[in-house]
């Protein structure tokens, strides 16, 4: 009876009575594979090597380490017959846009990009390479770069998406679609991130004045003009009351009968009560201008824009 083999690590299973006198050959081979799978390190120098198809000694190792200097993007191919978890130590020196991708020999294999200068975990499911240990779907990632990292874009199914307000595939990312309640990404560009109001009424729906709806994930709003030009306030109807005032003639004249005292020349006409007539001062109110910049920007309530920092881009864990 011929030997059979285990499914994931292809260990030889010698049948009863098989390999008499030579049983040690498959036994030792099995233990060598087990030892490599538990702690073996395959160091691969990728300098000038081009695309790589892993040898048995390499794909049987639990840790695959890349060193050297990339002169272009390369692909590393795993077999479909030997699968399970791996640690990838990518210490290769690279300049964007060069990337290392991992895949299998299967047709239309899902490939993943290698995070530069990091050790991370993946697994081969017999057809695809997939990341493990990434944060849960729906988790935000604040990235200090100015664009989506190359290793993310190199993945067949990018595990993170840029929060730029675009539409994503609900079929490709069903869990994210369920969390967001739709397939439109939040738009974090040029905005600080505020937590959900959760019914406490601190950030209410102010969509009519460009304010965010604090009860809806992904809702956006706000305006920076109040912060840049503090004198910019919305158009308001100001009412200033100037009731005027009077001045008394000399006190003793107040008790005299009208017409029985001399006529004094004073500022304002004399009235029958011995006072000057009431006059206003001509008070006016105006809004200061800022050169050729408009004084107001709308006939509505103003929004508040708190101090923020600009740290790069915000991405969201999507799947993959």
C-alpha positions as CSV (number, residue, x, y, z in Angstrom):
1,X,0.0,0.0,0.0
2,X,1.5,3.4,-1.0
3,X,2.0,6.3,1.4
4,X,-0.5,9.0,1.8
5,X,0.2,12.6,2.7
6,X,-1.3,15.2,5.1
7,X,-3.4,17.9,3.6
8,X,-1.7,21.2,4.7
9,X,2.0,20.3,5.2
10,X,2.3,17.3,2.9
11,X,3.7,15.0,5.6
12,X,4.2,11.4,4.5
13,X,1.9,8.9,6.2
14,X,3.6,5.5,5.9
15,X,1.0,2.7,5.8
16,X,1.3,-0.2,8.3
17,X,4.1,-2.5,7.3
18,X,5.3,0.0,4.7
19,X,8.9,1.0,4.1
20,X,10.5,-1.9,6.1
21,X,14.1,-1.0,7.0
22,X,13.7,2.5,5.5
23,X,11.0,4.0,7.7
24,X,13.5,6.5,9.0
25,X,13.6,8.3,5.6
26,X,10.0,9.6,5.6
27,X,10.0,9.9,9.3
28,X,13.0,12.2,9.3
29,X,11.7,14.1,6.4
30,X,8.4,14.7,8.2
31,X,10.2,16.1,11.3
32,X,12.3,18.3,9.2
33,X,9.2,19.8,7.6
34,X,7.6,20.2,11.0
35,X,10.7,21.9,12.4
36,X,10.8,24.3,9.5
37,X,7.1,25.0,9.8
38,X,7.5,25.8,13.5
39,X,10.5,28.0,13.4
40,X,12.4,27.9,10.1
41,X,13.7,31.1,8.5
42,X,14.1,31.5,4.8
43,X,16.2,34.6,4.1
44,X,15.8,35.7,0.5
45,X,18.0,38.5,-1.0
46,X,15.8,40.1,-3.7
47,X,18.5,42.3,-5.2
48,X,18.3,41.8,-8.9
49,X,16.5,38.5,-8.5
50,X,13.3,39.4,-10.4
51,X,10.1,37.5,-9.7
52,X,10.5,34.6,-7.2
53,X,8.9,31.1,-7.1
54,X,9.6,29.8,-3.6
55,X,11.5,26.5,-3.3
56,X,10.3,23.7,-1.0
57,X,12.9,24.7,1.6
58,X,11.7,28.3,1.5
59,X,7.9,27.8,1.5
60,X,8.2,25.2,4.3
61,X,9.7,27.8,6.6
62,X,7.5,29.7,9.1
63,X,9.4,32.9,8.6
64,X,10.3,34.4,5.2
65,X,12.7,37.3,5.3
66,X,13.4,39.6,2.4
67,X,16.6,41.6,2.3
68,X,18.5,43.5,-0.4
69,X,17.5,46.4,-2.5
70,X,14.5,46.5,-4.9
71,X,15.2,47.8,-8.4
72,X,11.6,47.2,-9.4
73,X,8.4,45.6,-8.1
74,X,8.5,41.8,-7.8
75,X,6.1,39.0,-7.1
76,X,6.7,36.1,-4.8
77,X,4.8,32.9,-5.6
78,X,3.7,30.3,-3.0
79,X,2.4,26.8,-3.8
80,X,-1.2,25.8,-3.5
81,X,-0.3,22.4,-2.0
82,X,1.4,23.7,1.1
83,X,-0.5,26.2,3.1
84,X,-1.0,27.8,6.5
85,X,0.3,30.8,8.4
86,X,3.6,32.7,7.8
87,X,5.5,35.5,9.2
88,X,6.9,37.9,6.6
89,X,9.9,40.0,7.5
90,X,10.3,42.6,4.8
91,X,13.6,44.3,5.4
92,X,14.3,45.0,1.8
93,X,15.3,48.5,0.9
94,X,12.7,50.0,-1.5
95,X,11.9,53.3,-3.1
96,X,8.3,53.9,-4.1
97,X,6.6,52.8,-6.2
98,X,8.4,49.5,-5.9
99,X,6.5,46.7,-4.0
100,X,6.8,43.1,-3.1
101,X,3.5,41.1,-3.7
102,X,2.7,37.6,-2.4
103,X,0.4,35.2,-4.3
104,X,0.0,31.5,-5.2
105,X,0.2,29.6,-8.4
106,X,-3.7,29.4,-8.6
107,X,-5.3,31.2,-11.5
108,X,-6.7,34.6,-10.5
109,X,-5.0,34.3,-7.1
110,X,-5.6,37.1,-4.6
111,X,-2.3,38.8,-4.0
112,X,-1.2,41.0,-1.1
113,X,1.4,43.7,-0.8
114,X,4.3,43.5,1.7
115,X,4.4,46.3,4.3
116,X,7.9,47.8,4.1
117,X,10.3,47.5,7.0
118,X,7.9,45.5,9.0
119,X,7.3,41.9,10.2
120,X,3.7,40.9,9.7
121,X,1.5,37.8,9.5
122,X,-0.2,36.3,6.5
123,X,-1.7,32.9,5.6
124,X,-1.9,30.8,2.4
125,X,-5.3,29.2,2.1
126,X,-4.3,27.1,-0.8
127,X,-5.4,29.6,-3.4
128,X,-4.9,33.1,-2.0
129,X,-2.5,35.0,0.3
130,X,-4.3,37.0,2.9
131,X,-3.3,39.4,5.7
132,X,-3.9,38.4,9.3
133,X,-3.7,40.5,12.5
134,X,-5.1,43.7,10.9
135,X,-7.5,45.8,12.9
136,X,-11.3,45.0,12.7
137,X,-13.2,46.2,9.6
138,X,-14.5,49.7,10.2
139,X,-11.4,50.8,12.2
140,X,-9.9,54.1,11.2
141,X,-6.2,54.4,10.3
142,X,-4.6,57.9,10.5
143,X,-1.6,57.7,8.1
144,X,1.0,60.4,8.0
145,X,1.7,60.0,4.3
146,X,0.1,62.1,1.5
147,X,-1.3,59.2,-0.5
148,X,-2.5,55.6,-0.1
149,X,0.6,53.4,0.6
150,X,1.9,51.4,-2.3
151,X,1.6,48.1,-0.4
152,X,-2.1,48.7,0.1
153,X,-2.7,49.6,-3.6
154,X,-0.7,46.5,-4.6
155,X,-3.3,44.2,-2.9
156,X,-5.9,42.6,-5.2
157,X,-8.4,43.6,-2.5
158,X,-7.0,46.5,-0.6
159,X,-7.4,46.1,3.1
160,X,-7.8,49.8,3.7
161,X,-9.6,52.5,1.7
162,X,-9.0,56.2,1.6
163,X,-11.8,58.1,3.3
164,X,-12.4,60.4,0.4
165,X,-16.2,60.2,0.0
166,X,-16.2,57.9,-3.0
167,X,-18.3,54.8,-3.6
168,X,-16.9,51.4,-2.9
169,X,-18.1,47.9,-3.9
170,X,-20.6,46.5,-1.4
171,X,-19.9,43.1,-2.9
172,X,-16.2,43.3,-2.3
173,X,-16.6,44.8,1.2
174,X,-19.9,43.6,2.6
175,X,-18.9,44.0,6.2
176,X,-17.9,47.6,5.7
177,X,-21.1,48.2,3.8
178,X,-23.1,46.9,6.8
179,X,-21.2,49.0,9.3
180,X,-21.5,52.3,7.3
181,X,-25.1,51.5,6.3
182,X,-24.2,52.0,2.6
183,X,-21.3,52.0,0.2
184,X,-20.2,55.6,0.4
185,X,-17.0,56.2,2.3
186,X,-16.7,59.0,4.9
187,X,-15.0,62.1,3.5
188,X,-12.2,63.1,5.9
189,X,-10.3,65.4,3.5
190,X,-9.6,68.7,5.2
191,X,-11.8,67.9,8.2
192,X,-11.2,66.8,11.8
193,X,-12.9,63.7,13.0
194,X,-15.7,64.0,15.5
195,X,-17.2,61.0,17.4
196,X,-20.9,60.0,16.9
197,X,-23.3,62.1,19.0
198,X,-25.0,59.0,20.2
199,X,-28.2,60.8,21.1
200,X,-26.8,63.3,23.7
201,X,-27.6,66.3,21.5
202,X,-24.2,68.0,21.5
203,X,-23.9,67.9,17.7
204,X,-27.4,68.2,16.3
205,X,-28.4,68.1,12.7
206,X,-27.5,71.5,11.2
207,X,-27.4,70.6,7.6
208,X,-29.2,73.8,6.7
209,X,-26.2,75.9,7.8
210,X,-23.5,73.6,6.5
211,X,-23.2,71.8,9.9
212,X,-22.7,68.0,10.3
213,X,-25.5,65.7,11.4
214,X,-23.9,64.3,14.6
215,X,-26.1,61.2,14.5
216,X,-25.0,60.0,11.0
217,X,-21.6,58.3,10.5
218,X,-19.9,60.0,7.6
219,X,-21.9,63.2,7.8
220,X,-19.7,66.3,7.0
221,X,-19.9,70.0,7.4
222,X,-18.4,73.1,8.9
223,X,-16.7,76.2,7.5
224,X,-13.2,77.5,8.1
225,X,-14.0,81.2,7.4
226,X,-14.8,82.1,10.9
227,X,-11.4,80.8,12.0
228,X,-9.4,82.6,9.3
229,X,-11.3,85.9,9.4
230,X,-12.7,86.3,12.9
231,X,-14.6,89.5,11.8
232,X,-16.5,87.4,9.3
233,X,-19.9,86.9,10.8
234,X,-23.2,86.1,9.0
235,X,-25.4,89.0,7.9
236,X,-27.4,90.2,10.9
237,X,-30.1,93.0,11.2
238,X,-28.7,95.2,14.0
239,X,-31.2,97.5,15.7
240,X,-29.7,100.4,17.8
241,X,-32.1,102.4,19.9
242,X,-31.1,106.1,20.4
243,X,-34.1,107.7,22.2
244,X,-32.4,111.1,22.4
245,X,-32.2,113.3,25.5
246,X,-33.0,116.8,26.8
247,X,-31.1,119.5,28.7
248,X,-32.8,121.6,31.4
249,X,-32.8,125.4,31.5
250,X,-31.7,126.9,34.8
251,X,-33.7,125.2,37.5
252,X,-35.7,128.2,38.7
253,X,-37.1,128.8,35.3
254,X,-38.9,125.4,35.3
255,X,-41.4,126.8,37.8
256,X,-42.3,129.9,35.9
257,X,-45.3,130.2,33.8
258,X,-44.6,129.8,30.1
259,X,-44.1,133.1,28.4
260,X,-43.2,135.0,31.6
261,X,-39.4,134.4,31.5
262,X,-36.8,135.8,29.1
263,X,-35.9,134.0,26.0
264,X,-32.5,132.3,26.3
265,X,-30.5,131.3,23.3
266,X,-29.5,127.6,23.9
267,X,-28.6,124.6,21.8
268,X,-32.0,123.3,20.8
269,X,-35.4,125.0,20.9
270,X,-36.9,125.8,24.2
271,X,-40.2,124.0,24.9
272,X,-43.0,124.9,27.3
273,X,-41.6,122.7,30.1
274,X,-38.4,124.7,30.3
275,X,-36.3,122.0,28.6
276,X,-34.6,121.9,25.3
277,X,-36.2,119.8,22.6
278,X,-35.2,116.2,22.3
279,X,-32.5,115.5,19.7
280,X,-30.7,112.3,18.6
281,X,-27.0,112.1,18.2
282,X,-27.0,110.2,14.9
283,X,-25.4,107.0,16.1
284,X,-24.7,104.4,13.4
285,X,-23.3,100.8,13.4
286,X,-21.1,99.2,10.7
287,X,-19.2,96.0,10.1
288,X,-15.4,96.4,9.5
289,X,-14.1,95.4,6.1
290,X,-10.9,93.5,5.3
291,X,-9.6,95.2,2.1
292,X,-11.3,93.7,-0.9
293,X,-12.7,90.7,1.0
294,X,-16.5,90.5,1.4
295,X,-17.7,91.5,4.8
296,X,-20.2,88.7,5.1
297,X,-20.7,85.3,3.7
298,X,-24.3,84.4,4.2
299,X,-27.6,85.3,5.9
300,X,-27.7,82.4,8.3
301,X,-26.3,81.2,11.6
302,X,-22.5,80.6,11.6
303,X,-20.6,77.4,12.2
304,X,-17.8,76.8,14.6
305,X,-14.4,75.4,13.5
306,X,-12.2,74.3,16.4
307,X,-8.4,74.1,16.3
308,X,-7.2,71.0,14.3
309,X,-4.0,69.4,13.1
310,X,-3.3,68.3,9.5
311,X,-1.6,64.9,9.9
312,X,-1.9,63.2,6.5
313,X,-4.8,61.1,5.3
314,X,-7.4,58.9,7.1
315,X,-8.1,55.4,5.8
316,X,-10.6,52.8,7.0
317,X,-10.1,49.1,7.4
318,X,-12.3,47.7,4.7
319,X,-11.6,43.9,4.2
320,X,-9.3,41.7,2.1
